[in-house]
């Protein structure tokens, strides 16, 4: 038996290349819904490689959007000296 992920109570964003077929057409989350409480799928142009080469600007915009819509990071308290 391989790696079995634990349930994640947060949100996951899947960036999926438009030219890449899903393993299971009935599951547009590509399996992430089995472990994550909430899954958003964003389709980006290209295939497995071309989404990183010819369409990298679309990928960058999708990543930027994900970062901007994520809440502020929670910082650990600083240690006093």
C-alpha positions in Angstrom: 0.0 0.0 0.0 1.3 3.4 -0.9 0.9 6.9 0.6 -2.5 7.5 2.0 -3.2 11.3 2.6 -5.1 12.4 5.6 -8.2 14.5 5.3 -7.6 18.2 4.8 -10.2 20.6 6.2 -9.1 23.5 4.1 -9.5 24.6 0.5 -7.5 23.3 -2.4 -7.2 25.0 -5.8 -6.4 22.6 -8.7 -4.8 24.2 -11.8 -5.7 21.8 -14.6 -4.3 22.0 -18.2 -7.1 22.2 -20.7 -5.5 19.7 -23.1 -5.0 17.0 -20.4 -7.9 14.6 -19.9 -9.1 13.7 -16.5 -8.4 10.1 -15.3 -12.1 10.0 -14.2 -14.4 12.2 -16.2 -17.0 11.9 -13.4 -14.6 13.6 -11.0 -13.5 17.1 -12.2 -11.4 17.6 -9.1 -8.9 14.9 -10.2 -9.3 13.0 -6.9 -8.8 16.0 -4.6 -12.4 16.0 -3.4 -11.5 12.7 -1.6 -9.1 14.4 0.8 -10.0 18.2 0.8 -13.1 19.8 2.3 -13.4 22.3 -0.6 -11.9 22.1 -4.1 -11.8 24.7 -6.8 -10.7 23.7 -10.3 -9.3 26.4 -12.6 -8.6 25.4 -16.2 -5.5 26.8 -17.8 -4.6 26.6 -21.5 -2.2 24.0 -22.8 -1.1 20.5 -22.0 1.2 19.0 -19.3 4.3 20.7 -20.7 2.8 23.6 -22.7 1.0 25.1 -19.7 4.5 25.7 -18.4 6.1 26.9 -21.6 3.8 28.4 -24.3 1.1 29.3 -21.8 3.1 30.3 -18.7 1.6 33.7 -18.6 -1.9 32.1 -18.1 -0.4 29.9 -15.4 1.2 32.9 -13.7 -2.1 34.8 -13.7 -4.0 31.9 -12.2 -1.3 31.5 -9.5 -1.4 35.3 -8.8 -5.2 35.1 -8.5 -4.9 32.2 -6.0 -2.4 34.1 -3.9 -4.4 37.3 -3.9 -7.6 35.5 -2.8 -5.9 33.6 0.0 -6.3 35.2 3.4 -3.3 36.7 5.2 -0.7 34.3 6.5 -0.8 33.5 10.2 2.5 34.2 11.7 3.9 32.5 14.7 4.6 34.8 17.7 8.2 36.1 17.7 10.5 34.8 20.4 11.6 37.3 22.9 15.3 37.4 23.7 
